[in-house]
Structures are given as C-alpha cells and as structure tokens.
Amino acid sequence: MSTVSGRTDSKAALPGAATRRSGPMLRWLGTRGPREFVLRWVVLFALFIGWELAAKAAESPYFPPPSEFAARAAELWLPADGTWLTEATANDVLPSLARMFGGLALGSLVAVVLGVAIGLSRRLGDYVDPLIQFSRAIPPPALIPIFLVLFDRGALMRVLLIAFGAMWPVLLNTIEGVRSVDVIKYETASIFRIGFADKLVRIVLPGAAQKVFAGLRTSLALGLILMVISEMVASTGGIGFHIVQAQRSFQILDMWAGILLLGVLGYLLNLVLTVVERRVLAWHRTTNREIA
C-alpha cells in the first residue's frame, strides 16, 4: 500500500478498486477490467477459428463452417437496401419475441404476487408447498397437448405455456427473498404502525429484489427454450418453426442460422437483464459497501 503525506491510500487496497476504475460499461458486461473483457473475446474467437477449420476439414454437408451460416443469418435477418426489417425478421423473430416477453411478463407477475403472499404467511406456505413442488416438477413441454386442446394453436397457447414454465424460478426465489428479510425490519414497522402497503413497498419488495432478479435470469433462459419448443409443434411461424422447416427441407444453412440467432438473442437478452439488474440494485451494493 502506498502512502501520501503519511496517510494510507485505502482505495488502492480495496478489492473492488480495479473494477470501479474499469468504467461502468465493463461492469455492466460483468468483467473486472479491460484485460478480462479482451480475454473473453479472444477465447471465443479462438473457438470460432477452431470450429471453422474443423468443419472445413470434415466437409460434412450437415455441419457447415460457422462463417457460412453466419453469412446466411445476416442475409436473413439483418436489414439491407434501406429497409428497417427483413421479411424473415417480421415473420419469425418479432412474433417469437412478443410471445416470449408476454409469457415472461405474465408468469413473473403471477410469481411475484404469489411469492410475496406465501413468503409473508408461513401457514399459507405450508398449505400450498406440496402443490408447488408437484406442479413445478411437471416438464412444461409435456403439457403442450393439453394446452392445444384448451387454447387451440394460437399465440395465447404459447404465451400461457411460457408463463407456466417460467414462473417457478421467480416464485421460489421471491418466497426465499421475502423470508430472508431481517425480522427486525418487520418488528420495527409494526412498532411504528407502518401500513401494509408502505411495508410492502419499502421493506418486502426491496429486500427480496436481489432474489427476484436471480429468478428472472433463470426464467429468461427457460422462456427462450419454451418459445422455441412451442413453435416447433403445431405452429406456422416463429424461430422454432423456421428451424424445423429448414431441417425438413434440408436447408442446413438456414437451420444453423436459426440456431445462431437463438444464441445471439439469449446473450443479448441476458446482457440487457444484467444491465437493468445492476441499475435497479445499485442501492443494494452501495448499502453493503457502507456496512462493510
């Protein structure tokens, strides 16, 4: 540690000092500094080159080099000739994202409401816990036949299927988050006769927010998976439908382009959620540093 005018430079000794100096953008990307950020992309680029060389050496029509299906993906979904959207984007990507976000929003809303109610009431939790454990153990794809009978083949069926599968991580994390709030805060609220609404907004939800976002991160991945699965069954559009149709018609480049699109979408959506989480929970990290 260095000293200036006899005082210890405590900022240089802090473990998070390098992270704070790296800039807000790198922190949002989940890296501790430029070196780690560059290293991640170097490793990814090396894997890309290895895959490219292996695919060209194998010369298999079913495993084309990534440069070829990446170019096909750009041709299908990146706008050109001054247009805002390509036909494939309008017919496949946007409807798929709309259904996924609709299902995630519905499932997360129901999960947070139920999670707060169960977290605040141990008796209610004891009653419904067997039902929750039974329901979340059912694989959502197994319910597709039932959902088709009840809701037909429209977008509503897919939205509800995504909502059903994506709600469980948020529900369980919300319950755990509410129950992990310091009991002293609840007792203090009772002593000062703080109303239920104020207690909910000022104590319960902030205290459970970190757990809720952890559940949302898992639900986002599940929502993307269920979106694709639901579109592969009895559908006439969407990314999943595009992949299945390309496979059936032996359009291998289109099939791999769809898989690449899903990977890119998953990465970008997770990145956006990470940025939102860091912004929303900035107060939480500041409080922890002050306490430490």
Helices and strands as residue ranges (DSSP letters): E 3-4, E 7-8, H 10-13, H 17-21, H 24-28, H 34-58, H 66-77, H 87-88, I 89-93, H 94-120, H 122-136, G 140-143, H 144-151, H 155-179, H 183-191, H 196-199, I 200-204, H 205-232, H 239-248, H 252-280, H 282-291
